[in-house]
Amino acid sequence: MTRMVMEQTTFYGLPLLTAPGRVMSPRPASEQLVAASLELIGERPARVVDVGTGSGALAIAIASAAPRALLWATDTSADAVAVAQANVRSHGLEHRITVAHGDLLEPVPGAVDLIVANLPYLPVAEAARFPDLAVEPTDAVFADGDGLEPYRRLFGVCPARLSLGGAVVIQLHRHALSAKCEELPMLRAELDAVQRAAARLSVPRPLAAAA
C-alpha cells in the first residue's frame, strides 16, 4: 500500500488533516450538519454517531462544541479510520471520540441519541457530470442505482438503535435534513423526491427540430 500524503484544511474553524485521493475532504456545505446536530442535542449529555466519518470532521466539530457528548466515528475505509484517528488525537479528543472500522452502526454499542451522516448519494453512472469530485474516492461519493442505497440501509437500522426521542441528521445535495425516529418514513420519501427532481434536472433537453 502506498503511503498516504497528508495535507491540512479547515472545517468549522478547526484545523484538520486530509488525505486527498484516499479520504473524502470535508467541504463547507457539511458544516450545516454540525449546526443541525448541535441544535438537536443542545447542552445535554448525548451519545452521537458520525457514520461514514471520513476525516472525522463532523465528529470532531460536534465534540468540540458539545463538551458533554460522547461520540463514535465509523467508516468502512481503513484509510479514513487512520486519518480520523490522527485528527482526533491532534485535538486531544481520544477520551470522547471512538473511531471504529465498520459498516454503519455495527461497531457502536447500545442505543444512541443522534446519528449524523454524509454518505454517498450521487449515482455512479453520473460520475462524469461531477469533474470536481474526480479527486475524491469513488465509493465515498457515488453509489449504485439512484445513489440512495447507503441512506436506505442506514434508515433500516436506525429504529433499532435510536433512543427515545433520538434523531438522524443527513446531507443531501448540500442541504442538511433531519428527522426523529418516527419521522424516518417521511424523510425517506423526501430523499426519493429530491433525488428524482435532481435526476430530472440532469437530463439534457432535446435540441429543437430544425425548421
N, CA, C and O of each residue as an XYZ file, in Angstrom:
844
protein
N       0.847     -1.191      0.000
C       0.000      0.000      0.000
C       0.885      1.246      0.000
O       1.840      1.346      0.770
N       0.548      2.193     -0.881
C       1.335      3.412     -0.946
C       1.069      4.288      0.273
O      -0.020      4.269      0.846
N       2.073      5.045      0.650
C       1.963      5.913      1.817
C       1.005      7.066      1.529
O       1.052      7.660      0.452
N       0.134      7.383      2.491
C      -0.796      8.484      2.320
C      -0.066      9.819      2.444
O       0.753     10.016      3.342
N      -0.376     10.722      1.533
C       0.155     12.070      1.591
C      -0.872     12.945      2.313
O      -2.012     13.069      1.867
N      -0.470     13.535      3.401
C      -1.383     14.336      4.212
C      -1.280     15.817      3.861
O      -0.200     16.335      3.577
N      -2.423     16.478      3.887
C      -2.482     17.928      3.750
C      -3.362     18.457      4.880
O      -4.010     17.686      5.588
N      -3.378     19.770      5.041
C      -4.192     20.356      6.100
C      -5.272     21.253      5.510
O      -5.055     21.962      4.528
N      -6.440     21.199      6.138
C      -7.552     22.046      5.738
C      -8.227     22.577      6.997
O      -7.795     22.281      8.111
N      -9.274     23.350      6.821
C     -10.030     23.879      7.957
C     -11.500     23.545      7.775
O     -12.057     23.718      6.690
N     -12.120     23.069      8.837
C     -13.549     22.739      8.807
C     -14.174     23.232     10.101
O     -13.703     22.893     11.186
N     -15.220     24.019      9.996
C     -15.908     24.588     11.163
C     -14.924     25.340     12.060
O     -15.053     25.351     13.284
N     -13.947     25.962     11.419
C     -12.948     26.728     12.145
C     -11.861     25.903     12.796
O     -11.039     26.434     13.542
N     -11.846     24.596     12.521
C     -10.880     23.687     13.154
C      -9.877     23.171     12.130
O     -10.267     22.828     11.013
N      -8.589     23.109     12.485
C      -7.600     22.538     11.558
C      -7.728     21.020     11.514
O      -7.877     20.370     12.549
N      -7.669     20.463     10.309
C      -7.799     19.021     10.135
C      -6.828     18.530      9.078
O      -6.534     19.231      8.109
N      -6.334     17.313      9.278
C      -5.540     16.641      8.255
C      -6.464     15.973      7.247
O      -7.525     15.464      7.610
N      -6.062     15.977      5.994
C      -6.787     15.261      4.951
C      -5.796     14.417      4.156
O      -4.583     14.603      4.254
N      -6.327     13.494      3.374
C      -5.504     12.654      2.503
C      -6.145     12.658      1.124
O      -6.876     11.728      0.782
N      -5.884     13.689      0.326
C      -6.526     13.814     -0.985
C      -6.371     12.549     -1.829
O      -5.289     11.971     -1.933
N      -7.496     12.142     -2.428
C      -7.498     10.946     -3.253
C      -7.713      9.665     -2.481
O      -8.064      8.643     -3.071
N      -7.511      9.693     -1.174
C      -7.662      8.494     -0.349
C      -8.851      8.595      0.610
O      -9.496      7.595      0.926
N      -9.133      9.837      1.071
C     -10.212     10.082      2.022
C     -10.947     11.338      1.578
O     -10.328     12.319      1.165
N     -12.276     11.298      1.668
C     -13.080     12.450      1.258
C     -12.704     13.678      2.079
O     -12.686     13.631      3.309
N     -12.404     14.776      1.391
C     -12.056     16.018      2.077
C     -13.337     16.717      2.540
O     -14.295     16.809      1.772
N     -13.370     17.208      3.778
C     -14.581     17.895      4.265
C     -14.810     19.181      3.502
O     -13.867     19.893      3.158
N     -16.089     19.475      3.239
C     -16.446     20.655      2.463
C     -17.332     21.585      3.286
O     -18.039     21.131      4.185
N     -17.298     22.871      2.987
C     -18.062     23.836      3.782
C     -19.546     23.506      3.906
O     -20.149     23.781      4.944
N     -20.153     22.917      2.858
C     -21.585     22.606      2.915
C     -21.916     21.665      4.071
O     -23.024     21.694      4.605
N     -20.952     20.834      4.452
C     -21.201     19.868      5.522
C     -21.225     20.506      6.907
O     -21.622     19.863      7.878
N     -20.801     21.769      7.005
C     -20.870     22.446      8.294
C     -22.314     22.610      8.763
O     -22.569     22.772      9.956
N     -23.268     22.566      7.812
C     -24.683     22.600      8.174
C     -25.058     21.422      9.073
O     -25.908     21.552      9.954
N     -24.425     20.284      8.845
C     -24.715     19.097      9.650
C     -24.303     19.301     11.095
O     -24.977     18.836     12.014
N     -23.197     19.996     11.294
C     -22.736     20.277     12.650
C     -23.747     21.181     13.355
O     -24.151     20.910     14.486
N     -24.148     22.253     12.679
C     -25.106     23.190     13.274
C     -26.421     22.502     13.611
O     -26.982     22.724     14.684
N     -26.917     21.664     12.697
C     -28.180     20.957     12.941
C     -28.046     19.976     14.092
O     -28.972     19.825     14.889
N     -26.902     19.308     14.186
C     -26.675     18.343     15.270
C     -26.621     19.042     16.617
O     -27.207     18.568     17.590
N     -25.920     20.166     16.676
C     -25.795     20.899     17.935
C     -27.147     21.437     18.391
O     -27.426     21.496     19.589
N     -27.971     21.822     17.451
C     -29.312     22.306     17.806
C     -30.148     21.188     18.423
O     -30.947     21.433     19.328
N     -29.965     19.970     17.938
C     -30.751     18.842     18.433
C     -30.290     18.361     19.804
O     -31.124     18.024     20.645
N     -28.985     18.322     20.048
C     -28.516     17.777     21.327
C     -28.356     18.846     22.399
O     -28.337     18.530     23.589
N     -28.241     20.100     21.998
C     -28.117     21.164     22.981
C     -26.917     20.951     23.900
O     -25.845     20.539     23.456
N     -27.112     21.234     25.177
C     -26.025     21.107     26.159
C     -26.125     19.832     26.986
O     -25.352     19.631     27.923
N     -27.072     18.976     26.642
C     -27.264     17.759     27.437
C     -26.249     16.684     27.052
O     -25.674     16.735     25.965
N     -26.024     15.714     27.935
C     -25.200     14.570     27.553
C     -25.877     13.817     26.403
O     -27.098     13.663     26.400
N     -25.110     13.361     25.452
C     -25.692     12.663     24.308
C     -24.681     11.679     23.739
O     -23.471     11.902     23.773
N     -25.220     10.581     23.215
C     -24.402      9.585     22.511
C     -24.646      9.794     21.019
O     -25.760      9.622     20.524
N     -23.582     10.169     20.318
C     -23.686     10.573     18.920
C     -22.810      9.673     18.058
O     -21.700      9.315     18.454
N     -23.308      9.309     16.885
C     -22.520      8.516     15.936
C     -22.395      9.279     14.626
O     -23.394      9.700     14.043
N     -21.166      9.454     14.171
C     -20.866     10.025     12.858
C     -20.595      8.853     11.928
O     -19.518      8.258     11.960
N     -21.583      8.528     11.099
C     -21.490      7.364     10.205
C     -20.840      7.783      8.891
O     -21.251      8.765      8.273
N     -19.823      7.031      8.466
C     -19.078      7.409      7.274
C     -18.237      8.636      7.549
O     -18.301      9.627      6.823
N     -17.451      8.557      8.605
C     -16.792      9.751      9.158
C     -15.747     10.389      8.263
O     -15.498     11.589      8.382
N     -15.122      9.620      7.362
C     -14.073     10.206      6.523
C     -12.917     10.689      7.373
O     -12.295      9.901      8.086
N     -12.626     11.966      7.305
C     -11.520     12.550      8.068
C     -11.845     12.741      9.542
O     -10.979     13.138     10.322
N     -13.096     12.458      9.933
C     -13.511     12.688     11.322
C     -14.010     14.093     11.565
O     -14.234     14.476     12.713
N     -14.191     14.878     10.501
C     -14.519     16.300     10.631
C     -15.791     16.547     11.433
O     -15.799     17.374     12.345
N     -16.869     15.834     11.101
C     -18.147     16.077     11.787
C     -18.046     15.721     13.270
O     -18.476     16.490     14.129
N     -17.480     14.560     13.563
C     -17.368     14.123     14.963
C     -16.541     15.111     15.786
O     -16.904     15.452     16.911
N     -15.433     15.563     15.214
C     -14.548     16.484     15.940
C     -15.214     17.836     16.156
O     -15.098     18.422     17.233
N     -15.911     18.332     15.141
C     -16.586     19.627     15.269
C     -17.701     19.556     16.312
O     -17.859     20.477     17.113
N     -18.470     18.472     16.306
C     -19.557     18.320     17.281
C     -18.989     18.180     18.686
O     -19.468     18.826     19.618
N     -17.970     17.339     18.842
C     -17.371     17.136     20.162
C     -16.765     18.418     20.711
O     -16.843     18.682     21.911
N     -16.162     19.215     19.836
C     -15.529     20.461     20.274
C     -16.551     21.474     20.778
O     -16.265     22.267     21.675
N     -17.766     21.438     20.182
C     -18.793     22.406     20.553
C     -19.770     21.878     21.596
O     -20.510     22.656     22.198
N     -19.780     20.557     21.816
C     -20.710     19.945     22.770
C     -19.916     19.100     23.758
O     -19.795     17.890     23.568
N     -19.374     19.707     24.806
C     -18.448     19.008     25.702
C     -19.045     17.870     26.517
O     -18.304     17.111     27.141
N     -20.375     17.732     26.526
C     -20.994     16.639     27.278
C     -21.383     15.466     26.376
O     -21.970     14.490     26.842
N     -21.057     15.564     25.093
C     -21.392     14.498     24.146
C     -20.259     13.475     24.055
O     -19.079     13.824     24.097
N     -20.644     12.211     23.931
C     -19.715     11.119     23.626
C     -19.994     10.661     22.205
O     -21.148     10.481     21.814
N     -18.926     10.473     21.433
C     -19.119     10.187     20.014
C     -18.401      8.933     19.562
O     -17.360      8.549     20.095
N     -19.000      8.305     18.549
C     -18.354      7.245     17.789
C     -18.274      7.728     16.345
O     -19.196      8.378     15.854
N     -17.187      7.416     15.674
C     -16.996      7.782     14.273
C     -16.660      6.500     13.518
O     -15.616      5.897     13.767
N     -17.528      6.075     12.600
C     -17.331      4.812     11.902
C     -17.097      5.032     10.416
O     -17.573      6.006      9.832
N     -16.356      4.110      9.816
C     -16.131      4.161      8.373
C     -15.677      2.788      7.906
O     -15.010      2.060      8.641
N     -16.048      2.439      6.669
C     -15.619      1.163      6.095
C     -14.240      1.265      5.459
O     -13.660      0.246      5.082
N     -13.705      2.474      5.334
C     -12.392      2.689      4.733
C     -11.312      2.700      5.809
O     -11.379      3.490      6.751
N     -10.324      1.829      5.671
C      -9.205      1.807      6.624
C      -8.418      3.117      6.553
O      -7.922      3.596      7.573
N      -8.301      3.697      5.359
C      -7.606      4.981      5.228
C      -8.345      6.072      6.002
O      -7.722      6.880      6.690
N      -9.667      6.094      5.888
C     -10.456      7.093      6.603
C     -10.294      6.933      8.109
O     -10.143      7.921      8.828
N     -10.323      5.708      8.583
C     -10.159      5.458     10.020
C      -8.810      5.988     10.497
O      -8.721      6.602     11.560
N      -7.767      5.750      9.713
C      -6.431      6.208     10.103
C      -6.364      7.736     10.168
O      -5.792      8.293     11.104
N      -6.949      8.414      9.172
C      -6.925      9.877      9.161
C      -7.783     10.428     10.299
O      -7.380     11.372     10.979
N      -8.964      9.841     10.510
C      -9.834     10.302     11.597
C      -9.161     10.129     12.955
O      -9.254     11.008     13.812
N      -8.488      9.005     13.151
C      -7.791      8.791     14.426
C      -6.695      9.834     14.637
O      -6.507     10.336     15.746
N      -5.980     10.150     13.567
C      -4.926     11.170     13.676
C      -5.516     12.526     14.037
O      -4.946     13.260     14.844
N      -6.661     12.860     13.440
C      -7.294     14.141     13.746
C      -7.850     14.179     15.166
O      -7.755     15.201     15.846
N      -8.423     13.081     15.607
C      -8.938     13.016     16.976
C      -7.798     13.212     17.980
O      -7.941     13.938     18.964
N      -6.668     12.556     17.715
C      -5.507     12.717     18.612
C      -5.011     14.155     18.623
O      -4.679     14.693     19.679
N      -4.961     14.779     17.447
C      -4.414     16.140     17.370
C      -5.279     17.140     18.128
O      -4.791     18.186     18.555
N      -6.558     16.823     18.298
C      -7.456     17.703     19.042
C      -7.652     17.240     20.486
O      -8.458     17.813     21.219
N      -6.919     16.210     20.892
C      -6.997     15.738     22.266
C      -8.358     15.228     22.664
O      -8.782     15.414     23.805
N      -9.068     14.571     21.721
C     -10.430     14.120     21.984
C     -10.563     12.597     22.074
O     -11.661     12.058     21.942
N      -9.447     11.910     22.296
C      -9.492     10.439     22.350
C     -10.423      9.922     23.440
O     -10.978      8.831     23.312
N     -10.601     10.696     24.514
C     -11.441     10.250     25.625
C     -12.930     10.412     25.335
O     -13.768      9.907     26.082
N     -13.268     11.128     24.234
C     -14.679     11.367     23.929
C     -15.102     10.913     22.539
O     -16.297     10.831     22.255
N     -14.146     10.619     21.673
C     -14.473     10.128     20.329
C     -13.789      8.788     20.114
O     -12.566      8.685     20.213
N     -14.580      7.762     19.820
C     -14.051      6.448     19.468
C     -14.177      6.267     17.965
O     -15.284      6.288     17.429
N     -13.060      6.092     17.284
C     -13.067      5.860     15.842
C     -13.018      4.353     15.599
O     -12.158      3.659     16.141
N     -13.938      3.857     14.788
C     -14.035      2.404     14.590
C     -14.202      2.065     13.110
O     -14.911      2.754     12.376
N     -13.538      0.997     12.692
C     -13.659      0.493     11.326
C     -14.858     -0.443     11.268
O     -14.902     -1.445     11.981
N     -15.831     -0.119     10.418
C     -17.003     -0.972     10.303
C     -18.123     -0.301      9.543
O     -18.046      0.881      9.210
N     -19.167     -1.067      9.271
C     -20.283     -0.619      8.451
C     -21.373      0.020      9.305
O     -21.833     -0.571     10.282
N     -21.777      1.220      8.934
C     -22.875      1.925      9.593
C     -22.693      1.949     11.109
O     -21.708      2.500     11.600
N     -23.641      1.350     11.871
C     -23.572      1.397     13.329
C     -23.060      0.090     13.941
O     -23.104     -0.077     15.160
N     -22.581     -0.826     13.117
C     -22.173     -2.139     13.625
C     -21.138     -2.056     14.748
O     -21.245     -2.823     15.705
N     -20.138     -1.162     14.684
C     -19.135     -1.142     15.760
C     -19.587     -0.438     17.030
O     -18.848     -0.415     18.014
N     -20.791      0.140     17.028
C     -21.229      1.002     18.132
C     -22.130      0.228     19.089
O     -23.109     -0.376     18.652
N     -21.820      0.233     20.385
C     -22.652     -0.498     21.341
C     -23.870      0.310     21.793
O     -23.806      1.535     21.899
N     -24.970     -0.380     22.055
C     -26.120      0.228     22.704
C     -26.884      1.241     21.877
O     -26.650      1.415     20.681
N     -27.814      1.907     22.562
C     -28.656      2.911     21.917
C     -27.906      4.233     21.788
O     -27.009      4.532     22.576
N     -28.287      5.018     20.783
C     -27.646      6.317     20.554
C     -28.724      7.389     20.430
O     -29.869      7.104     20.079
N     -28.334      8.623     20.725
C     -29.281      9.738     20.711
C     -29.312     10.474     19.379
O     -30.326     11.074     19.021
N     -28.211     10.429     18.649
C     -28.149     11.147     17.377
C     -27.243     10.407     16.414
O     -26.152      9.965     16.775
N     -27.711     10.281     15.189
C     -26.914      9.724     14.101
C     -26.745     10.811     13.056
O     -27.731     11.342     12.545
N     -25.518     11.142     12.738
C     -25.235     12.150     11.721
C     -24.440     11.485     10.606
O     -23.510     10.724     10.872
N     -24.802     11.769      9.362
C     -24.166     11.066      8.253
C     -24.129     11.914      6.996
O     -25.092     12.600      6.653
N     -22.997     11.849      6.323
C     -22.866     12.395      4.978
C     -22.364     11.244      4.113
O     -21.169     11.117      3.845
N     -23.308     10.412      3.687
C     -22.984      9.203      2.933
C     -23.049      9.468      1.424
O     -23.596     10.484      0.997
N     -22.492      8.556      0.617
C     -22.618      8.710     -0.841
C     -24.092      8.761     -1.234
O     -24.906      8.010     -0.696
N     -24.438      9.647     -2.173
C     -25.819      9.701     -2.652
C     -25.915     10.022     -4.143
O     -27.015     10.088     -4.691
N     -24.771     10.223     -4.802
C     -24.786     10.511     -6.230
C     -24.683      9.214     -7.027
O     -23.864      8.360     -6.689
N     -25.493      9.040     -8.079
C     -25.439      7.815     -8.889
C     -24.087      7.675     -9.577
O     -23.604      8.616    -10.207
N     -23.481      6.506     -9.456
C     -22.160      6.308    -10.045
C     -22.212      6.452    -11.568
O     -21.215      6.812    -12.193
N     -23.361      6.175    -12.157
C     -23.493      6.295    -13.614
C     -23.371      7.745    -14.068
O     -23.127      8.003    -15.247
N     -23.538      8.702    -13.142
C     -23.463     10.122    -13.493
C     -22.155     10.767    -13.035
O     -22.053     11.992    -12.983
N     -21.164      9.956    -12.707
C     -19.899     10.493    -12.182
C     -19.250     11.499    -13.120
O     -18.606     12.441    -12.659
N     -19.407     11.319    -14.424
C     -18.780     12.225    -15.389
C     -19.335     13.637    -15.284
O     -18.696     14.582    -15.748
N     -20.518     13.801    -14.682
C     -21.122     15.129    -14.538
C     -20.498     15.923    -13.399
O     -20.803     17.103    -13.229
N     -19.627     15.289    -12.616
C     -19.067     15.937    -11.438
C     -17.537     15.896    -11.482
O     -16.913     15.222    -10.662
N     -16.930     16.614    -12.433
C     -15.468     16.578    -12.563
C     -14.754     17.091    -11.321
O     -13.608     16.719    -11.066
N     -15.429     17.953    -10.535
C     -14.793     18.472     -9.324
C     -14.646     17.406     -8.255
O     -13.900     17.594     -7.294
N     -15.352     16.282     -8.408
C     -15.270     15.191     -7.435
C     -14.351     14.061     -7.897
O     -14.223     13.041     -7.221
N     -13.714     14.250     -9.052
C     -12.870     13.183     -9.606
C     -11.688     12.856     -8.703
O     -11.167     11.741     -8.746
N     -11.259     13.816     -7.884
C     -10.111     13.582     -7.000
C     -10.501     12.835     -5.727
O      -9.631     12.398     -4.973
N     -11.809     12.685     -5.484
C     -12.264     12.019     -4.270
C     -12.403     10.514     -4.496
O     -12.614     10.082     -5.629
N     -12.289      9.706     -3.434
C     -12.502      8.265     -3.580
C     -13.917      7.998     -4.092
O     -14.883      8.518     -3.534
N     -14.044      7.208     -5.125
C     -15.345      6.988     -5.763
C     -16.394      6.497     -4.780
O     -17.522      6.990     -4.778
N     -16.027      5.513     -3.928
C     -17.031      4.937     -3.037
C     -17.380      5.837     -1.857
O     -18.247      5.491     -1.055
N     -16.717      6.991     -1.739
C     -17.080      7.960     -0.709
C     -18.088      8.974     -1.225
O     -18.649      9.754     -0.455
N     -18.319      8.958     -2.558
C     -19.174      9.976     -3.169
C     -20.331      9.357     -3.950
O     -21.452      9.867     -3.920
N     -20.052      8.254     -4.649
C     -21.032      7.681     -5.567
C     -21.511      6.305     -5.085
O     -20.794      5.575     -4.401
N     -22.762      5.982     -5.473
C     -23.338      4.680     -5.153
C     -24.104      4.161     -6.360
O     -24.434      4.926     -7.267
N     -24.385      2.869     -6.374
C     -25.090      2.250     -7.499
C     -26.540      2.731     -7.574
O     -27.061      3.341     -6.640
N     -27.170      2.443     -8.702
C     -28.577      2.773     -8.883
C     -28.818      4.266     -8.826
O     -28.095      5.049     -9.442
N     -29.852      4.659     -8.071
C     -30.168      6.081     -7.963
C     -29.293      6.795     -6.948
O     -29.436      8.002     -6.752
N     -28.383      6.067     -6.296
C     -27.432      6.659     -5.364
C     -27.852      6.641     -3.909
O     -27.030      6.913     -3.034
N     -29.115      6.327     -3.623
C     -29.633      6.457     -2.265
C     -29.527      5.201     -1.405
O     -29.922      5.223     -0.240
N     -29.005      4.115     -1.953
C     -28.986      2.865     -1.186
C     -28.238      2.985      0.144
O     -28.700      2.415      1.132
N     -27.099      3.699      0.221
C     -26.451      3.849      1.537
C     -27.371      4.468      2.585
O     -27.378      4.031      3.736
N     -28.140      5.472      2.204
C     -29.075      6.073      3.162
C     -30.231      5.139      3.478
O     -30.682      5.086      4.622
N     -30.716      4.406      2.494
C     -31.799      3.449      2.761
C     -31.339      2.396      3.764
O     -32.094      2.013      4.657
N     -30.113      1.934      3.616
C     -29.584      0.944      4.556
C     -29.467      1.546      5.950
O     -29.787      0.890      6.942
N     -29.010      2.790      6.027
C     -28.892      3.454      7.325
C     -30.267      3.585      7.984
O     -30.421      3.275      9.166
N     -31.255      4.040      7.230
C     -32.594      4.199      7.788
C     -33.152      2.863      8.270
O     -33.947      2.813      9.209
N     -32.727      1.782      7.618
C     -33.218      0.465      8.011
C     -32.764      0.038      9.397
O     -33.474     -0.699     10.081
N     -31.586      0.493      9.818
C     -31.066      0.084     11.130
C     -31.365      1.114     12.222
O     -31.243      0.810     13.409
N     -31.753      2.316     11.833
C     -31.965      3.380     12.829
C     -33.024      3.060     13.880
O     -32.773      3.295     15.062
N     -34.193      2.538     13.512
C     -35.233      2.338     14.525
C     -34.794      1.451     15.688
O     -35.231      1.648     16.822
N     -33.936      0.479     15.408
C     -33.491     -0.427     16.473
C     -32.368      0.164     17.313
O     -32.029     -0.385     18.362
N     -31.786      1.271     16.872
C     -30.616      1.805     17.560
C     -30.829      3.171     18.200
O     -30.056      3.560     19.076
N     -31.852      3.904     17.786
C     -32.076      5.234     18.334
C     -32.789      5.162     19.682
O     -33.705      4.361     19.868
N     -32.368      5.993     20.604
C     -33.025      6.098     21.900
C     -34.363      6.820     21.733
O     -34.649      7.367     20.668
N     -35.172      6.819     22.778
C     -36.443      7.535     22.752
C     -36.167      9.019     22.501
O     -35.414      9.653     23.241
N     -36.776      9.556     21.464
C     -36.525     10.945     21.103
C     -35.288     11.146     20.262
O     -34.938     12.282     19.939
N     -34.613     10.062     19.897
C     -33.403     10.168     19.088
C     -33.693     10.658     17.684
O     -34.834     10.617     17.223
N     -32.645     11.127     17.000
C     -32.831     11.751     15.690
C     -31.690     11.395     14.742
O     -30.640     10.894     15.144
N     -31.943     11.677     13.472
C     -30.970     11.464     12.397
C     -30.790     12.781     11.657
O     -31.763     13.484     11.383
N     -29.544     13.114     11.334
C     -29.236     14.289     10.509
C     -28.371     13.813      9.347
O     -27.341     13.173      9.557
N     -28.791     14.127      8.122
C     -28.035     13.691      6.952
C     -27.827     14.868      6.000
O     -28.458     15.917      6.129
N     -26.927     14.661      5.043
C     -26.715     15.654      3.992
C     -27.163     15.087      2.661
O     -26.873     13.937      2.333
N     -27.876     15.908      1.894
C     -28.298     15.528      0.548
C     -28.278     16.770     -0.328
O     -28.981     17.743     -0.057
N     -27.466     16.732     -1.379
C     -27.348     17.855     -2.312
C     -27.141     19.183     -1.581
O     -27.846     20.163     -1.820
N     -26.155     19.183     -0.685
C     -25.717     20.391      0.023
C     -26.747     20.935      1.016
O     -26.658     22.088      1.438
N     -27.715     20.109      1.382
C     -28.694     20.507      2.384
C     -28.667     19.520      3.540
O     -28.472     18.321      3.341
N     -28.865     20.033      4.753
C     -28.965     19.180      5.930
C     -30.433     18.875      6.194
O     -31.257     19.786      6.287
N     -30.758     17.590      6.315
C     -32.126     17.149      6.589
C     -32.120     16.358      7.886
O     -31.198     15.583      8.139
N     -33.132     16.547      8.699
C     -33.174     15.847      9.980
C     -34.550     15.259     10.225
O     -35.540     15.706      9.647
N     -34.605     14.242     11.096
C     -35.876     13.599     11.439
C     -35.729     12.839     12.741
O     -34.679     12.264     13.025
N     -36.799     12.843     13.535
C     -36.878     11.955     14.686
C     -37.162     10.538     14.177
O     -37.523     10.351     13.015
N     -36.999      9.560     15.040
C     -37.149      8.166     14.619
C     -38.487      7.913     13.934
O     -38.549      7.254     12.896
N     -39.562      8.447     14.529
C     -40.896      8.207     13.979
C     -41.126      8.946     12.661
O     -42.101      8.676     11.960
N     -40.239      9.872     12.324
C     -40.373     10.649     11.095
C     -39.537     10.093      9.952
O     -39.517     10.669      8.865
N     -38.847      8.982     10.184
C     -37.954      8.440      9.159
C     -38.665      8.085      7.853
O     -38.108      8.336      6.784
N     -39.891      7.505      7.894
C     -40.563      7.244      6.607
C     -40.771      8.509      5.787
O     -40.643      8.487      4.563
N     -41.092      9.612      6.456
C     -41.270     10.877      5.732
C     -39.942     11.386      5.178
O     -39.895     11.935      4.077
N     -38.849     11.201      5.950
C     -37.537     11.630      5.467
C     -37.124     10.798      4.264
O     -36.562     11.322      3.302
N     -37.402      9.504      4.321
C     -37.060      8.656      3.174
C     -37.832      9.089      1.930
O     -37.268      9.131      0.837
N     -39.116      9.410      2.089
C     -39.905      9.877      0.955
C     -39.356     11.198      0.414
O     -39.351     11.434     -0.794
N     -38.894     12.053      1.326
C     -38.324     13.331      0.901
C     -37.040     13.107      0.111
O     -36.803     13.774     -0.896
N     -36.211     12.169      0.565
C     -34.980     11.853     -0.172
C     -35.293     11.391     -1.579
O     -34.668     11.839     -2.541
N     -36.265     10.491     -1.701
C     -36.628      9.981     -3.020
C     -37.108     11.104     -3.928
O     -36.752     11.151     -5.105
N     -37.922     12.013     -3.377
C     -38.456     13.117     -4.178
C     -37.345     14.060     -4.626
O     -37.313     14.484     -5.782
N     -36.430     14.390     -3.708
C     -35.321     15.284     -4.048
C     -34.428     14.644     -5.106
O     -33.980     15.316     -6.035
N     -34.172     13.353     -4.965
C     -33.301     12.669     -5.921
C     -33.946     12.589     -7.306
O     -33.264     12.732     -8.320
N     -35.253     12.361     -7.346
C     -35.948     12.331     -8.638
C     -35.902     13.701     -9.299
O     -35.700     13.806    -10.508
N     -36.090     14.756     -8.498
C     -36.030     16.111     -9.046
C     -34.641     16.421     -9.581
O     -34.498     17.028    -10.643
N     -33.616     16.001     -8.840
C     -32.239     16.224     -9.287
C     -31.960     15.465    -10.578
O     -31.257     15.958    -11.460
N     -32.516     14.259    -10.681
C     -32.304     13.461    -11.888
C     -32.968     14.117    -13.094
O     -32.416     14.109    -14.194
N     -34.160     14.687    -12.882
C     -34.842     15.361    -13.996
C     -34.049     16.573    -14.471
O     -33.973     16.844    -15.669
N     -33.461     17.296    -13.530
C     -32.678     18.478    -13.901
C     -31.417     18.106    -14.659
O     -30.894     18.899    -15.442
N     -30.925     16.876    -14.418
C     -29.664     16.470    -15.041
C     -29.849     15.900    -16.433
O     -28.868     15.694    -17.148
N     -31.111     15.633    -16.843
C     -31.340     15.066    -18.171
C     -31.226     16.172    -19.212
O     -31.949     17.165    -19.131
N     -30.332     16.021    -20.189
C     -30.183     17.062    -21.213
C     -31.471     17.254    -21.994
O     -32.123     16.277    -22.362
N     -31.845     18.500    -22.253
C     -33.051     18.756    -23.042
C     -32.786     18.480    -24.504
O     -31.712     18.811    -25.006
N     -33.750     17.876    -25.209
C     -33.538     17.596    -26.650
C     -33.450     18.904    -27.430
O     -34.117     19.889    -27.112
N     -32.616     18.883    -28.451
C     -32.484     20.051    -29.311
C     -33.762     20.237    -30.118
O     -34.369     19.259    -30.556
N     -34.167     21.472    -30.314
C     -35.350     21.748    -31.110
C     -35.130     21.309    -32.557
O     -34.037     21.457    -33.104
N     -36.167     20.777    -33.157
C     -36.046     20.311    -34.546
C     -35.784     21.491    -35.470
O     -36.316     22.584    -35.279
N     -34.960     21.246    -36.464
C     -34.649     22.318    -37.432
C     -35.908     22.700    -38.205
O     -36.726     21.845    -38.546
N     -36.049     23.988    -38.474
C     -37.229     24.461    -39.202
C     -37.158     24.014    -40.662
O     -38.061     24.313    -41.443
